[in-house]
Amino acid sequence: MLSVQNVEVIYPNGFTGLQQTSVRFDRGQFIVLLGTSGAGKSTLLRTLNGLVKPTRGDVAIDGQGSIFSSGSALRRHRQRTGMVFQQHHLIGRLTALENVLIGRLAAYSTIRTMAPLPRKDRILALEALDRVGLADRALHRADQLSGGQQQRVGIARAKAQEPELILADEPVASLDPETAVHVLGDLHRICREDGITAIVSLHQVDLARRFADRIIGLAQGRVVFEGAPAEFGTFALDTNYKASSPVLFEAAE
């Protein structure tokens, strides 16, 4: 579905966010990018959505070519890509329903979005809220919801976009362990039921093992593990460790 081809990202300050990387993301999978802060997870996610343009290399969609080939190609890719953020990125004074309806804006021209959206979009947004168990909170202001509920609204907003791909950047990092399992479970269930490909960055190994079809481990801006959760042992993913084989990490000497 989506492939990263020899991508390298060097920021203007000279920091290398991602070393030369090639990886493929297959349709319908729930893929976890696993690593500690600064490992390159967010850089890779932002590259996949075109928010960061690679210094070298390319991101391509099967049968459609590079997402960076033109402005229209990048817009089409973003229309098909839902985003879930760590800090929710909701508008607090708006209701949960109004926040979810923001996910429908990409389907219309800028001029059309200045008028109220059609009734069918409101129904779709309500259905998305129901999928995460928040239909009864549809008319509550976002800033009146708990952190877990706000993140569920963020998932509903991404779902309302009717995406083929969802990118989630540390979506449960600010939640307590029990809530994190429930929220990630909602995202996993929706993607599985609707055939949506998901690429989710996490730093919790236990959650990666529980939900991932495939784990891609990153450290110091490079891929150091790629495989099924069953192949992933009890390994640390931080700057004090190095890859000694495709499936094994050992302490650096």
ABEGO torsion letter per residue (X at the ends): XBBBBGBBBBBAAGBBABBBBBBBBBBGBBBBBBEBBGAGAAAAAAAAAGABBBABEBBBBBGAEBAAABAAAAAAAAAABBBBBAAGGBBAABBAAAAAAAAAAAABBAAAAABBBBAAAAAAAAAAAAAAGAAAAAABBAAABBAAAAAAAAAAAAAAAGBABBBBBGAAAABBAAAAAAAAAAAAAAAAAAGBBBBBBBABAAAAAAABABBBBBBGGBBABBEBAAABBBBBBBAABBBABAABBBBBX
